[in-house]
Structure formats: structure tokens, C-alpha cells
């Protein structure tokens, strides 16, 4: 008796691969989500400088 399990094995492997990829993406997003206080301060300073430069250019 010959058992044909080819398509079901590929379906299982594909499902596991999709789940692993989704977990890797979620891990990467969660790991890079928060900025340090120093990075936040630099961003805020650059934003303020940009707004001030735009205000100077308008006048």
C-alpha cells in the first residue's frame, strides 16, 4: 500500500513557514519600537530647528 502525503506535508511546512515569518516580523517591530530618551531629545531638537527655519524663511 502506497501512502501519498506530499501535498499535506507541503501545506504543513508552508503554514509553519508563514507563522515563523510573522513571528520574526513581530519580534523585529517590537524590538525597534521604543527610542531611548537621548534619541527622543535629538528628534525633538531637530524638529524645533526645522520649524524655526521654516518660520524664518516665510518672513
PDBQT receptor file of N, H, CA, C and O in Angstrom, charges set to zero:
ATOM      1  N   UNK A   1       0.841  -1.170   0.000  1.00  0.00    +0.000 N 
ATOM      2  CA  UNK A   1       0.000   0.000   0.000  1.00  0.00    +0.000 C 
ATOM      3  C   UNK A   1       0.893   1.244   0.000  1.00  0.00    +0.000 C 
ATOM      4  O   UNK A   1       1.835   1.350   0.786  1.00  0.00    +0.000 OA
ATOM      5  N   UNK A   2       0.581   2.165  -0.884  1.00  0.00    +0.000 N 
ATOM      6  H   UNK A   2      -0.184   2.079  -1.522  1.00  0.00    +0.000 HD
ATOM      7  CA  UNK A   2       1.380   3.375  -1.047  1.00  0.00    +0.000 C 
ATOM      8  C   UNK A   2       0.618   4.569  -0.463  1.00  0.00    +0.000 C 
ATOM      9  O   UNK A   2      -0.546   4.803  -0.790  1.00  0.00    +0.000 OA
ATOM     10  N   UNK A   3       1.291   5.305   0.395  1.00  0.00    +0.000 N 
ATOM     11  H   UNK A   3       2.236   5.114   0.661  1.00  0.00    +0.000 HD
ATOM     12  CA  UNK A   3       0.663   6.465   1.027  1.00  0.00    +0.000 C 
ATOM     13  C   UNK A   3       1.144   7.720   0.321  1.00  0.00    +0.000 C 
ATOM     14  O   UNK A   3       2.349   7.930   0.182  1.00  0.00    +0.000 OA
ATOM     15  N   UNK A   4       0.219   8.556  -0.124  1.00  0.00    +0.000 N 
ATOM     16  H   UNK A   4      -0.760   8.387  -0.010  1.00  0.00    +0.000 HD
ATOM     17  CA  UNK A   4       0.575   9.813  -0.769  1.00  0.00    +0.000 C 
ATOM     18  C   UNK A   4       0.290  10.953   0.209  1.00  0.00    +0.000 C 
ATOM     19  O   UNK A   4      -0.858  11.337   0.434  1.00  0.00    +0.000 OA
ATOM     20  N   UNK A   5       1.370  11.474   0.777  1.00  0.00    +0.000 N 
ATOM     21  H   UNK A   5       2.302  11.162   0.595  1.00  0.00    +0.000 HD
ATOM     22  CA  UNK A   5       1.204  12.554   1.743  1.00  0.00    +0.000 C 
ATOM     23  C   UNK A   5       1.950  13.810   1.309  1.00  0.00    +0.000 C 
ATOM     24  O   UNK A   5       2.189  14.706   2.119  1.00  0.00    +0.000 OA
ATOM     25  N   UNK A   6       2.311  13.875   0.050  1.00  0.00    +0.000 N 
ATOM     26  H   UNK A   6       2.116  13.148  -0.608  1.00  0.00    +0.000 HD
ATOM     27  CA  UNK A   6       3.071  15.010  -0.456  1.00  0.00    +0.000 C 
ATOM     28  C   UNK A   6       2.404  16.350  -0.266  1.00  0.00    +0.000 C 
ATOM     29  O   UNK A   6       2.985  17.230   0.369  1.00  0.00    +0.000 OA
ATOM     30  N   UNK A   7       1.211  16.541  -0.787  1.00  0.00    +0.000 N 
ATOM     31  H   UNK A   7       0.739  15.826  -1.303  1.00  0.00    +0.000 HD
ATOM     32  CA  UNK A   7       0.570  17.853  -0.661  1.00  0.00    +0.000 C 
ATOM     33  C   UNK A   7       0.316  18.267   0.791  1.00  0.00    +0.000 C 
ATOM     34  O   UNK A   7       0.445  19.445   1.122  1.00  0.00    +0.000 OA
ATOM     35  N   UNK A   8      -0.039  17.328   1.652  1.00  0.00    +0.000 N 
ATOM     36  H   UNK A   8      -0.144  16.370   1.382  1.00  0.00    +0.000 HD
ATOM     37  CA  UNK A   8      -0.315  17.703   3.040  1.00  0.00    +0.000 C 
ATOM     38  C   UNK A   8       0.968  18.103   3.767  1.00  0.00    +0.000 C 
ATOM     39  O   UNK A   8       0.940  18.995   4.615  1.00  0.00    +0.000 OA
ATOM     40  N   UNK A   9       2.078  17.466   3.453  1.00  0.00    +0.000 N 
ATOM     41  H   UNK A   9       2.101  16.741   2.764  1.00  0.00    +0.000 HD
ATOM     42  CA  UNK A   9       3.353  17.844   4.074  1.00  0.00    +0.000 C 
ATOM     43  C   UNK A   9       3.735  19.253   3.635  1.00  0.00    +0.000 C 
ATOM     44  O   UNK A   9       4.182  20.052   4.458  1.00  0.00    +0.000 OA
ATOM     45  N   UNK A  10       3.568  19.568   2.364  1.00  0.00    +0.000 N 
ATOM     46  H   UNK A  10       3.205  18.919   1.696  1.00  0.00    +0.000 HD
ATOM     47  CA  UNK A  10       3.896  20.914   1.890  1.00  0.00    +0.000 C 
ATOM     48  C   UNK A  10       2.993  21.955   2.528  1.00  0.00    +0.000 C 
ATOM     49  O   UNK A  10       3.445  23.059   2.832  1.00  0.00    +0.000 OA
ATOM     50  N   UNK A  11       1.738  21.627   2.733  1.00  0.00    +0.000 N 
ATOM     51  H   UNK A  11       1.372  20.730   2.485  1.00  0.00    +0.000 HD
ATOM     52  CA  UNK A  11       0.818  22.550   3.376  1.00  0.00    +0.000 C 
ATOM     53  C   UNK A  11       1.246  22.815   4.820  1.00  0.00    +0.000 C 
ATOM     54  O   UNK A  11       1.209  23.956   5.279  1.00  0.00    +0.000 OA
ATOM     55  N   UNK A  12       1.647  21.781   5.525  1.00  0.00    +0.000 N 
ATOM     56  H   UNK A  12       1.677  20.854   5.152  1.00  0.00    +0.000 HD
ATOM     57  CA  UNK A  12       2.111  21.946   6.905  1.00  0.00    +0.000 C 
ATOM     58  C   UNK A  12       3.383  22.776   6.935  1.00  0.00    +0.000 C 
ATOM     59  O   UNK A  12       3.502  23.685   7.757  1.00  0.00    +0.000 OA
ATOM     60  N   UNK A  13       4.341  22.483   6.056  1.00  0.00    +0.000 N 
ATOM     61  H   UNK A  13       4.245  21.745   5.389  1.00  0.00    +0.000 HD
ATOM     62  CA  UNK A  13       5.592  23.240   6.026  1.00  0.00    +0.000 C 
ATOM     63  C   UNK A  13       5.355  24.702   5.645  1.00  0.00    +0.000 C 
ATOM     64  O   UNK A  13       5.986  25.599   6.204  1.00  0.00    +0.000 OA
ATOM     65  N   UNK A  14       4.468  24.938   4.716  1.00  0.00    +0.000 N 
ATOM     66  H   UNK A  14       3.955  24.210   4.262  1.00  0.00    +0.000 HD
ATOM     67  CA  UNK A  14       4.141  26.307   4.317  1.00  0.00    +0.000 C 
ATOM     68  C   UNK A  14       3.500  27.072   5.470  1.00  0.00    +0.000 C 
ATOM     69  O   UNK A  14       3.819  28.239   5.697  1.00  0.00    +0.000 OA
ATOM     70  N   UNK A  15       2.609  26.425   6.187  1.00  0.00    +0.000 N 
ATOM     71  H   UNK A  15       2.350  25.477   6.003  1.00  0.00    +0.000 HD
ATOM     72  CA  UNK A  15       1.955  27.059   7.331  1.00  0.00    +0.000 C 
ATOM     73  C   UNK A  15       2.977  27.392   8.416  1.00  0.00    +0.000 C 
ATOM     74  O   UNK A  15       2.948  28.486   8.981  1.00  0.00    +0.000 OA
ATOM     75  N   UNK A  16       3.868  26.468   8.706  1.00  0.00    +0.000 N 
ATOM     76  H   UNK A  16       3.892  25.579   8.248  1.00  0.00    +0.000 HD
ATOM     77  CA  UNK A  16       4.912  26.717   9.704  1.00  0.00    +0.000 C 
ATOM     78  C   UNK A  16       5.816  27.854   9.248  1.00  0.00    +0.000 C 
ATOM     79  O   UNK A  16       6.212  28.689  10.062  1.00  0.00    +0.000 OA
ATOM     80  N   UNK A  17       6.145  27.898   7.973  1.00  0.00    +0.000 N 
ATOM     81  H   UNK A  17       5.824  27.220   7.312  1.00  0.00    +0.000 HD
ATOM     82  CA  UNK A  17       6.985  28.976   7.459  1.00  0.00    +0.000 C 
ATOM     83  C   UNK A  17       6.332  30.335   7.571  1.00  0.00    +0.000 C 
ATOM     84  O   UNK A  17       6.990  31.311   7.931  1.00  0.00    +0.000 OA
ATOM     85  N   UNK A  18       5.055  30.416   7.271  1.00  0.00    +0.000 N 
ATOM     86  H   UNK A  18       4.520  29.623   6.978  1.00  0.00    +0.000 HD
ATOM     87  CA  UNK A  18       4.327  31.680   7.371  1.00  0.00    +0.000 C 
ATOM     88  C   UNK A  18       4.264  32.135   8.823  1.00  0.00    +0.000 C 
ATOM     89  O   UNK A  18       4.440  33.318   9.112  1.00  0.00    +0.000 OA
ATOM     90  N   UNK A  19       4.017  31.215   9.725  1.00  0.00    +0.000 N 
ATOM     91  H   UNK A  19       3.873  30.254   9.490  1.00  0.00    +0.000 HD
ATOM     92  CA  UNK A  19       3.960  31.562  11.153  1.00  0.00    +0.000 C 
ATOM     93  C   UNK A  19       5.328  32.029  11.638  1.00  0.00    +0.000 C 
ATOM     94  O   UNK A  19       5.418  33.009  12.377  1.00  0.00    +0.000 OA
ATOM     95  N   UNK A  20       6.398  31.336  11.230  1.00  0.00    +0.000 N 
ATOM     96  H   UNK A  20       6.325  30.540  10.630  1.00  0.00    +0.000 HD
ATOM     97  CA  UNK A  20       7.741  31.737  11.637  1.00  0.00    +0.000 C 
ATOM     98  C   UNK A  20       8.098  33.123  11.101  1.00  0.00    +0.000 C 
ATOM     99  O   UNK A  20       8.702  33.928  11.810  1.00  0.00    +0.000 OA
ATOM    100  N   UNK A  21       7.729  33.398   9.865  1.00  0.00    +0.000 N 
ATOM    101  H   UNK A  21       7.238  32.745   9.289  1.00  0.00    +0.000 HD
ATOM    102  CA  UNK A  21       7.994  34.715   9.281  1.00  0.00    +0.000 C 
ATOM    103  C   UNK A  21       7.210  35.803  10.015  1.00  0.00    +0.000 C 
ATOM    104  O   UNK A  21       7.745  36.878  10.287  1.00  0.00    +0.000 OA
ATOM    105  N   UNK A  22       5.967  35.532  10.331  1.00  0.00    +0.000 N 
ATOM    106  H   UNK A  22       5.532  34.659  10.110  1.00  0.00    +0.000 HD
ATOM    107  CA  UNK A  22       5.145  36.508  11.061  1.00  0.00    +0.000 C 
ATOM    108  C   UNK A  22       5.736  36.779  12.442  1.00  0.00    +0.000 C 
ATOM    109  O   UNK A  22       5.772  37.929  12.880  1.00  0.00    +0.000 OA
ATOM    110  N   UNK A  23       6.193  35.748  13.126  1.00  0.00    +0.000 N 
ATOM    111  H   UNK A  23       6.163  34.814  12.769  1.00  0.00    +0.000 HD
ATOM    112  CA  UNK A  23       6.805  35.933  14.438  1.00  0.00    +0.000 C 
ATOM    113  C   UNK A  23       8.090  36.750  14.342  1.00  0.00    +0.000 C 
ATOM    114  O   UNK A  23       8.362  37.583  15.207  1.00  0.00    +0.000 OA
ATOM    115  N   UNK A  24       8.880  36.518  13.295  1.00  0.00    +0.000 N 
ATOM    116  H   UNK A  24       8.660  35.842  12.592  1.00  0.00    +0.000 HD
ATOM    117  CA  UNK A  24      10.108  37.282  13.106  1.00  0.00    +0.000 C 
ATOM    118  C   UNK A  24       9.805  38.754  12.851  1.00  0.00    +0.000 C 
ATOM    119  O   UNK A  24      10.503  39.628  13.366  1.00  0.00    +0.000 OA
ATOM    120  N   UNK A  25       8.781  39.034  12.069  1.00  0.00    +0.000 N 
ATOM    121  H   UNK A  25       8.214  38.325  11.651  1.00  0.00    +0.000 HD
ATOM    122  CA  UNK A  25       8.403  40.427  11.792  1.00  0.00    +0.000 C 
ATOM    123  C   UNK A  25       7.911  41.101  13.072  1.00  0.00    +0.000 C 
ATOM    124  O   UNK A  25       8.298  42.234  13.358  1.00  0.00    +0.000 OA
ATOM    125  N   UNK A  26       7.071  40.424  13.837  1.00  0.00    +0.000 N 
ATOM    126  H   UNK A  26       6.757  39.504  13.604  1.00  0.00    +0.000 HD
ATOM    127  CA  UNK A  26       6.562  40.987  15.090  1.00  0.00    +0.000 C 
ATOM    128  C   UNK A  26       7.713  41.236  16.059  1.00  0.00    +0.000 C 
ATOM    129  O   UNK A  26       7.760  42.280  16.708  1.00  0.00    +0.000 OA
ATOM    130  N   UNK A  27       8.634  40.293  16.160  1.00  0.00    +0.000 N 
ATOM    131  H   UNK A  27       8.596  39.444  15.632  1.00  0.00    +0.000 HD
ATOM    132  CA  UNK A  27       9.792  40.461  17.044  1.00  0.00    +0.000 C 
ATOM    133  C   UNK A  27      10.616  41.671  16.624  1.00  0.00    +0.000 C 
ATOM    134  O   UNK A  27      11.022  42.463  17.474  1.00  0.00    +0.000 OA
ATOM    135  N   UNK A  28      10.865  41.822  15.342  1.00  0.00    +0.000 N 
ATOM    136  H   UNK A  28      10.535  41.178  14.652  1.00  0.00    +0.000 HD
ATOM    137  CA  UNK A  28      11.638  42.956  14.860  1.00  0.00    +0.000 C 
ATOM    138  C   UNK A  28      10.953  44.284  15.124  1.00  0.00    +0.000 C 
ATOM    139  O   UNK A  28      11.609  45.256  15.498  1.00  0.00    +0.000 OA
ATOM    140  N   UNK A  29       9.656  44.337  14.935  1.00  0.00    +0.000 N 
ATOM    141  H   UNK A  29       9.124  43.547  14.631  1.00  0.00    +0.000 HD
ATOM    142  CA  UNK A  29       8.915  45.574  15.181  1.00  0.00    +0.000 C 
ATOM    143  C   UNK A  29       8.931  45.912  16.672  1.00  0.00    +0.000 C 
ATOM    144  O   UNK A  29       9.156  47.064  17.044  1.00  0.00    +0.000 OA
ATOM    145  N   UNK A  30       8.698  44.936  17.510  1.00  0.00    +0.000 N 
ATOM    146  H   UNK A  30       8.515  44.000  17.208  1.00  0.00    +0.000 HD
ATOM    147  CA  UNK A  30       8.672  45.194  18.947  1.00  0.00    +0.000 C 
ATOM    148  C   UNK A  30      10.056  45.577  19.469  1.00  0.00    +0.000 C 
ATOM    149  O   UNK A  30      10.169  46.386  20.391  1.00  0.00    +0.000 OA
ATOM    150  N   UNK A  31      11.086  45.014  18.898  1.00  0.00    +0.000 N 
ATOM    151  H   UNK A  31      10.994  44.357  18.150  1.00  0.00    +0.000 HD
ATOM    152  CA  UNK A  31      12.448  45.301  19.357  1.00  0.00    +0.000 C 
ATOM    153  C   UNK A  31      12.866  46.717  18.984  1.00  0.00    +0.000 C 
ATOM    154  O   UNK A  31      13.602  47.352  19.739  1.00  0.00    +0.000 OA
ATOM    155  N   UNK A  32      12.424  47.220  17.863  1.00  0.00    +0.000 N 
ATOM    156  H   UNK A  32      11.826  46.704  17.250  1.00  0.00    +0.000 HD
ATOM    157  CA  UNK A  32      12.846  48.531  17.394  1.00  0.00    +0.000 C 
ATOM    158  C   UNK A  32      11.813  49.626  17.649  1.00  0.00    +0.000 C 
ATOM    159  O   UNK A  32      11.983  50.748  17.173  1.00  0.00    +0.000 OA
ATOM    160  N   UNK A  33      10.785  49.334  18.363  1.00  0.00    +0.000 N 
ATOM    161  H   UNK A  33      10.647  48.422  18.749  1.00  0.00    +0.000 HD
ATOM    162  CA  UNK A  33       9.700  50.285  18.548  1.00  0.00    +0.000 C 
ATOM    163  C   UNK A  33      10.091  51.459  19.446  1.00  0.00    +0.000 C 
ATOM    164  O   UNK A  33       9.848  52.608  19.079  1.00  0.00    +0.000 OA
ATOM    165  N   UNK A  34      10.680  51.205  20.593  1.00  0.00    +0.000 N 
ATOM    166  H   UNK A  34      10.877  50.272  20.891  1.00  0.00    +0.000 HD
ATOM    167  CA  UNK A  34      10.951  52.259  21.565  1.00  0.00    +0.000 C 
ATOM    168  C   UNK A  34      12.294  52.927  21.317  1.00  0.00    +0.000 C 
ATOM    169  O   UNK A  34      13.294  52.272  21.023  1.00  0.00    +0.000 OA
ATOM    170  N   UNK A  35      12.289  54.255  21.443  1.00  0.00    +0.000 N 
ATOM    171  H   UNK A  35      11.477  54.788  21.682  1.00  0.00    +0.000 HD
ATOM    172  CA  UNK A  35      13.526  55.010  21.312  1.00  0.00    +0.000 C 
ATOM    173  C   UNK A  35      14.027  55.366  22.695  1.00  0.00    +0.000 C 
ATOM    174  O   UNK A  35      13.247  55.443  23.645  1.00  0.00    +0.000 OA
ATOM    175  N   UNK A  36      15.325  55.582  22.810  1.00  0.00    +0.000 N 
ATOM    176  H   UNK A  36      15.958  55.520  22.039  1.00  0.00    +0.000 HD
ATOM    177  CA  UNK A  36      15.904  55.979  24.083  1.00  0.00    +0.000 C 
ATOM    178  C   UNK A  36      15.576  57.447  24.332  1.00  0.00    +0.000 C 
ATOM    179  O   UNK A  36      15.248  58.174  23.395  1.00  0.00    +0.000 OA
ATOM    180  N   UNK A  37      15.661  57.891  25.585  1.00  0.00    +0.000 N 
ATOM    181  H   UNK A  37      15.928  57.300  26.346  1.00  0.00    +0.000 HD
ATOM    182  CA  UNK A  37      15.396  59.311  25.867  1.00  0.00    +0.000 C 
ATOM    183  C   UNK A  37      16.333  60.249  25.096  1.00  0.00    +0.000 C 
ATOM    184  O   UNK A  37      15.922  61.336  24.690  1.00  0.00    +0.000 OA
ATOM    185  N   UNK A  38      17.578  59.837  24.897  1.00  0.00    +0.000 N 
ATOM    186  H   UNK A  38      17.912  58.954  25.227  1.00  0.00    +0.000 HD
ATOM    187  CA  UNK A  38      18.500  60.664  24.119  1.00  0.00    +0.000 C 
ATOM    188  C   UNK A  38      18.067  60.812  22.678  1.00  0.00    +0.000 C 
ATOM    189  O   UNK A  38      18.159  61.899  22.107  1.00  0.00    +0.000 OA
ATOM    190  N   UNK A  39      17.592  59.722  22.081  1.00  0.00    +0.000 N 
ATOM    191  H   UNK A  39      17.518  58.839  22.545  1.00  0.00    +0.000 HD
ATOM    192  CA  UNK A  39      17.109  59.777  20.705  1.00  0.00    +0.000 C 
ATOM    193  C   UNK A  39      15.860  60.655  20.596  1.00  0.00    +0.000 C 
ATOM    194  O   UNK A  39      15.693  61.388  19.621  1.00  0.00    +0.000 OA
ATOM    195  N   UNK A  40      14.993  60.575  21.596  1.00  0.00    +0.000 N 
ATOM    196  H   UNK A  40      15.129  59.980  22.388  1.00  0.00    +0.000 HD
ATOM    197  CA  UNK A  40      13.796  61.414  21.590  1.00  0.00    +0.000 C 
ATOM    198  C   UNK A  40      14.177  62.890  21.682  1.00  0.00    +0.000 C 
ATOM    199  O   UNK A  40      13.584  63.728  21.003  1.00  0.00    +0.000 OA
ATOM    200  N   UNK A  41      15.164  63.209  22.519  1.00  0.00    +0.000 N 
ATOM    201  H   UNK A  41      15.646  62.528  23.071  1.00  0.00    +0.000 HD
ATOM    202  CA  UNK A  41      15.590  64.604  22.669  1.00  0.00    +0.000 C 
ATOM    203  C   UNK A  41      16.191  65.137  21.376  1.00  0.00    +0.000 C 
ATOM    204  O   UNK A  41      15.924  66.274  20.986  1.00  0.00    +0.000 OA
ATOM    205  N   UNK A  42      17.003  64.317  20.710  1.00  0.00    +0.000 N 
ATOM    206  H   UNK A  42      17.219  63.393  21.027  1.00  0.00    +0.000 HD
ATOM    207  CA  UNK A  42      17.601  64.738  19.437  1.00  0.00    +0.000 C 
ATOM    208  C   UNK A  42      16.513  64.974  18.393  1.00  0.00    +0.000 C 
ATOM    209  O   UNK A  42      16.575  65.948  17.642  1.00  0.00    +0.000 OA
ATOM    210  N   UNK A  43      15.531  64.100  18.341  1.00  0.00    +0.000 N 
ATOM    211  H   UNK A  43      15.481  63.308  18.951  1.00  0.00    +0.000 HD
ATOM    212  CA  UNK A  43      14.434  64.253  17.381  1.00  0.00    +0.000 C 
ATOM    213  C   UNK A  43      13.651  65.535  17.652  1.00  0.00    +0.000 C 
ATOM    214  O   UNK A  43      13.334  66.286  16.728  1.00  0.00    +0.000 OA
ATOM    215  N   UNK A  44      13.343  65.777  18.916  1.00  0.00    +0.000 N 
ATOM    216  H   UNK A  44      13.601  65.168  19.666  1.00  0.00    +0.000 HD
ATOM    217  CA  UNK A  44      12.593  66.984  19.260  1.00  0.00    +0.000 C 
ATOM    218  C   UNK A  44      13.385  68.244  18.920  1.00  0.00    +0.000 C 
ATOM    219  O   UNK A  44      12.817  69.207  18.404  1.00  0.00    +0.000 OA
ATOM    220  N   UNK A  45      14.672  68.251  19.198  1.00  0.00    +0.000 N 
ATOM    221  H   UNK A  45      15.134  67.469  19.617  1.00  0.00    +0.000 HD
ATOM    222  CA  UNK A  45      15.501  69.421  18.895  1.00  0.00    +0.000 C 
ATOM    223  C   UNK A  45      15.562  69.664  17.388  1.00  0.00    +0.000 C 
ATOM    224  O   UNK A  45      15.473  70.805  16.937  1.00  0.00    +0.000 OA
ATOM    225  N   UNK A  46      15.711  68.603  16.623  1.00  0.00    +0.000 N 
ATOM    226  H   UNK A  46      15.783  67.675  16.990  1.00  0.00    +0.000 HD
ATOM    227  CA  UNK A  46      15.772  68.747  15.163  1.00  0.00    +0.000 C 
ATOM    228  C   UNK A  46      14.431  69.240  14.612  1.00  0.00    +0.000 C 
ATOM    229  O   UNK A  46      14.398  70.044  13.681  1.00  0.00    +0.000 OA
ATOM    230  N   UNK A  47      13.343  68.763  15.182  1.00  0.00    +0.000 N 
ATOM    231  H   UNK A  47      13.370  68.109  15.938  1.00  0.00    +0.000 HD
ATOM    232  CA  UNK A  47      12.026  69.215  14.737  1.00  0.00    +0.000 C 
ATOM    233  C   UNK A  47      11.842  70.701  15.029  1.00  0.00    +0.000 C 
ATOM    234  O   UNK A  47      11.374  71.454  14.175  1.00  0.00    +0.000 OA
ATOM    235  N   UNK A  48      12.213  71.122  16.244  1.00  0.00    +0.000 N 
ATOM    236  H   UNK A  48      12.593  70.510  16.938  1.00  0.00    +0.000 HD
ATOM    237  CA  UNK A  48      12.106  72.537  16.588  1.00  0.00    +0.000 C 
ATOM    238  C   UNK A  48      12.965  73.388  15.668  1.00  0.00    +0.000 C 
ATOM    239  O   UNK A  48      12.527  74.449  15.222  1.00  0.00    +0.000 OA
ATOM    240  N   UNK A  49      14.176  72.941  15.377  1.00  0.00    +0.000 N 
ATOM    241  H   UNK A  49      14.532  72.080  15.739  1.00  0.00    +0.000 HD
ATOM    242  CA  UNK A  49      15.069  73.701  14.493  1.00  0.00    +0.000 C 
ATOM    243  C   UNK A  49      14.478  73.803  13.085  1.00  0.00    +0.000 C 
ATOM    244  O   UNK A  49      14.571  74.850  12.444  1.00  0.00    +0.000 OA
ATOM    245  N   UNK A  50      13.882  72.734  12.616  1.00  0.00    +0.000 N 
ATOM    246  H   UNK A  50      13.807  71.884  13.137  1.00  0.00    +0.000 HD
ATOM    247  CA  UNK A  50      13.270  72.749  11.285  1.00  0.00    +0.000 C 
ATOM    248  C   UNK A  50      12.103  73.730  11.233  1.00  0.00    +0.000 C 
ATOM    249  O   UNK A  50      11.976  74.504  10.284  1.00  0.00    +0.000 OA
ATOM    250  N   UNK A  51      11.251  73.694  12.258  1.00  0.00    +0.000 N 
ATOM    251  H   UNK A  51      11.354  73.065  13.028  1.00  0.00    +0.000 HD
ATOM    252  CA  UNK A  51      10.123  74.633  12.295  1.00  0.00    +0.000 C 
ATOM    253  C   UNK A  51      10.601  76.075  12.371  1.00  0.00    +0.000 C 
ATOM    254  O   UNK A  51      10.031  76.953  11.723  1.00  0.00    +0.000 OA
ATOM    255  N   UNK A  52      11.640  76.326  13.158  1.00  0.00    +0.000 N 
ATOM    256  H   UNK A  52      12.103  75.613  13.685  1.00  0.00    +0.000 HD
ATOM    257  CA  UNK A  52      12.170  77.696  13.261  1.00  0.00    +0.000 C 
ATOM    258  C   UNK A  52      12.754  78.158  11.927  1.00  0.00    +0.000 C 
ATOM    259  O   UNK A  52      12.590  79.316  11.544  1.00  0.00    +0.000 OA
ATOM    260  N   UNK A  53      13.431  77.260  11.225  1.00  0.00    +0.000 N 
ATOM    261  H   UNK A  53      13.564  76.319  11.536  1.00  0.00    +0.000 HD
ATOM    262  CA  UNK A  53      13.982  77.609   9.912  1.00  0.00    +0.000 C 
ATOM    263  C   UNK A  53      12.867  77.915   8.915  1.00  0.00    +0.000 C 
ATOM    264  O   UNK A  53      12.988  78.841   8.113  1.00  0.00    +0.000 OA
ATOM    265  N   UNK A  54      11.790  77.146   8.960  1.00  0.00    +0.000 N 
ATOM    266  H   UNK A  54      11.692  76.394   9.612  1.00  0.00    +0.000 HD
ATOM    267  CA  UNK A  54      10.661  77.410   8.064  1.00  0.00    +0.000 C 
ATOM    268  C   UNK A  54      10.017  78.754   8.378  1.00  0.00    +0.000 C 
ATOM    269  O   UNK A  54       9.632  79.495   7.473  1.00  0.00    +0.000 OA
ATOM    270  N   UNK A  55       9.902  79.067   9.679  1.00  0.00    +0.000 N 
ATOM    271  H   UNK A  55      10.214  78.465  10.414  1.00  0.00    +0.000 HD
ATOM    272  CA  UNK A  55       9.322  80.368  10.061  1.00  0.00    +0.000 C 
ATOM    273  C   UNK A  55      10.209  81.522   9.592  1.00  0.00    +0.000 C 
ATOM    274  O   UNK A  55       9.695  82.551   9.153  1.00  0.00    +0.000 OA
ATOM    275  N   UNK A  56      11.528  81.367   9.678  1.00  0.00    +0.000 N 
ATOM    276  H   UNK A  56      11.946  80.531  10.035  1.00  0.00    +0.000 HD
ATOM    277  CA  UNK A  56      12.443  82.410   9.218  1.00  0.00    +0.000 C 
ATOM    278  C   UNK A  56      12.351  82.595   7.708  1.00  0.00    +0.000 C 
ATOM    279  O   UNK A  56      12.428  83.719   7.211  1.00  0.00    +0.000 OA
ATOM    280  N   UNK A  57      12.185  81.493   6.976  1.00  0.00    +0.000 N 
ATOM    281  H   UNK A  57      12.122  80.580   7.379  1.00  0.00    +0.000 HD
ATOM    282  CA  UNK A  57      12.104  81.565   5.523  1.00  0.00    +0.000 C 
ATOM    283  C   UNK A  57      10.829  82.254   5.052  1.00  0.00    +0.000 C 
ATOM    284  O   UNK A  57      10.822  82.887   3.996  1.00  0.00    +0.000 OA
ATOM    285  N   UNK A  58       9.768  82.138   5.811  1.00  0.00    +0.000 N 
ATOM    286  H   UNK A  58       9.774  81.624   6.669  1.00  0.00    +0.000 HD
ATOM    287  CA  UNK A  58       8.491  82.746   5.411  1.00  0.00    +0.000 C 
ATOM    288  C   UNK A  58       8.516  84.252   5.568  1.00  0.00    +0.000 C 
ATOM    289  O   UNK A  58       7.850  84.966   4.819  1.00  0.00    +0.000 OA
ATOM    290  N   UNK A  59       9.289  84.748   6.548  1.00  0.00    +0.000 N 
ATOM    291  H   UNK A  59       9.830  84.168   7.156  1.00  0.00    +0.000 HD
ATOM    292  CA  UNK A  59       9.291  86.194   6.798  1.00  0.00    +0.000 C 
ATOM    293  C   UNK A  59      10.349  86.908   5.996  1.00  0.00    +0.000 C 
ATOM    294  O   UNK A  59      10.480  88.128   6.095  1.00  0.00    +0.000 OA
TER     295      UNK A  59
